[in-house]
Amino acid sequence: QVQLVESGGGLVQAGGSLRLSCAVSERTFSTTCMGWFRQAPGKEREFVGAINWSGSMTYYTDSVKGRFTISRDNAKNTVYLQILSLKPEDTDIYYCAAGEKLGSRFSDYNYWGQGTQVTVSS
């Protein structure tokens, strides 16, 4: 059973930054595509960005381009989401997901973490 564990969330003031981590218990992590999603209470989970198995390709939803950066360390089985210039509207639960292809749809991913809360105060 593949497990994904997010960490790094918390309460941050607007304008601050955070780096979220997602540790994956999967020996084939280095061949797995990883995605980040976020969800606010009462809203649908939305795609944030994704990274391919080697880290050579990333793409993001338009609303986060320039502020969000996804990276990975295959030696540590970990993927990261760096968020700069945090805004109150970034307040969400952030989820990482693992899949076989680089995509923005829920169905592109087979495994999900439990999420980490990010709260941005104004």
C-alpha positions as CSV (number, residue, x, y, z in Angstrom):
1,Q,0.0,0.0,0.0
2,V,1.4,3.3,-1.1
3,Q,1.3,6.0,1.6
4,L,1.7,9.7,1.1
5,V,2.2,12.0,4.1
6,E,2.0,15.8,3.7
7,S,3.6,18.2,6.2
8,G,4.6,21.8,6.4
9,G,1.3,23.5,6.6
10,G,0.4,26.0,9.3
11,L,-0.7,29.5,10.0
12,V,1.1,32.2,8.1
13,Q,0.6,35.9,7.6
14,A,-0.2,37.2,4.2
15,G,3.0,37.8,2.2
16,G,4.8,35.0,3.9
17,S,5.9,31.7,2.4
18,L,5.7,28.0,3.1
19,R,7.2,24.8,1.8
20,L,4.9,21.8,1.9
21,S,6.4,18.4,1.8
22,C,5.0,15.1,0.7
23,A,6.8,11.9,1.7
24,V,6.0,8.8,-0.3
25,S,6.4,5.2,0.9
26,E,7.0,3.8,-2.6
27,R,10.1,2.2,-3.9
28,T,9.1,3.2,-7.4
29,F,8.7,6.9,-6.4
30,S,11.4,7.9,-8.9
31,T,9.1,6.8,-11.8
32,T,5.9,8.3,-10.4
33,C,4.3,11.6,-11.4
34,M,3.2,13.7,-8.5
35,G,0.5,16.3,-8.2
36,W,-0.7,18.9,-5.7
37,F,-4.3,19.8,-5.2
38,R,-6.1,22.0,-2.7
39,Q,-9.6,22.2,-1.3
40,A,-11.5,24.8,0.7
41,P,-14.4,23.8,2.9
42,G,-17.6,23.4,0.8
43,K,-15.7,23.6,-2.4
44,E,-14.4,21.1,-4.9
45,R,-10.8,20.0,-4.8
46,E,-8.8,21.8,-7.4
47,F,-5.6,21.1,-9.3
48,V,-2.6,23.2,-8.3
49,G,0.3,21.7,-10.2
50,A,2.2,18.6,-11.1
51,I,5.7,17.3,-11.7
52,N,6.9,14.4,-13.8
53,W,9.0,11.5,-12.6
54,S,12.4,13.1,-13.2
55,G,11.5,16.7,-12.2
56,S,12.2,17.9,-15.7
57,M,8.6,18.9,-16.4
58,T,6.2,20.9,-14.3
59,Y,3.0,22.7,-14.9
60,Y,0.6,24.7,-12.9
61,T,-2.9,26.0,-13.0
62,D,-2.9,29.6,-14.2
63,S,-3.9,31.1,-10.8
64,V,-0.7,30.0,-9.1
65,K,1.9,30.5,-11.8
66,G,4.8,32.6,-10.5
67,R,4.1,31.9,-6.8
68,F,4.0,28.2,-6.6
69,T,6.9,25.9,-7.4
70,I,6.9,22.1,-7.3
71,S,10.1,20.1,-7.0
72,R,11.1,16.7,-6.0
73,D,14.0,14.8,-4.4
74,N,13.9,11.2,-5.6
75,A,16.6,10.2,-3.2
76,K,14.3,11.2,-0.4
77,N,11.1,10.0,-2.0
78,T,9.7,13.5,-1.4
79,V,8.0,16.1,-3.4
80,Y,7.7,19.7,-2.4
81,L,5.4,22.6,-3.0
82,Q,6.9,26.0,-2.4
83,I,4.4,28.9,-2.0
84,L,5.5,32.5,-2.0
85,S,3.6,35.7,-1.4
86,L,0.8,33.9,0.4
87,K,-2.6,35.4,0.1
88,P,-5.7,34.8,2.3
89,E,-7.3,33.0,-0.6
90,D,-4.6,30.4,-0.5
91,T,-6.2,29.1,2.7
92,D,-7.0,25.5,1.9
93,I,-6.2,22.0,2.7
94,Y,-3.3,20.9,0.4
95,Y,-3.1,17.4,-0.9
96,C,-0.4,15.5,-2.8
97,A,-1.2,12.7,-5.1
98,A,0.8,10.0,-7.0
99,G,0.0,8.7,-10.5
100,E,1.4,7.2,-13.6
101,K,1.1,10.2,-15.8
102,L,1.4,13.9,-15.6
103,G,-2.1,15.3,-15.4
104,S,-4.6,17.7,-13.8
105,R,-7.5,15.4,-13.3
106,F,-8.4,13.4,-10.2
107,S,-8.4,10.3,-12.3
108,D,-4.8,10.8,-13.3
109,Y,-3.8,9.9,-9.7
110,N,-4.1,6.6,-7.9
111,Y,-2.9,7.5,-4.4
112,W,-3.6,10.5,-2.1
113,G,-2.3,11.9,1.1
114,Q,-4.4,13.0,4.0
115,G,-3.8,16.7,3.4
116,T,-2.1,19.5,5.3
117,Q,-3.9,22.7,6.3
118,V,-2.6,26.1,5.2
119,T,-4.2,29.1,6.8
120,V,-3.2,32.6,5.7
121,S,-4.1,35.5,7.9
122,S,-4.6,39.0,6.5
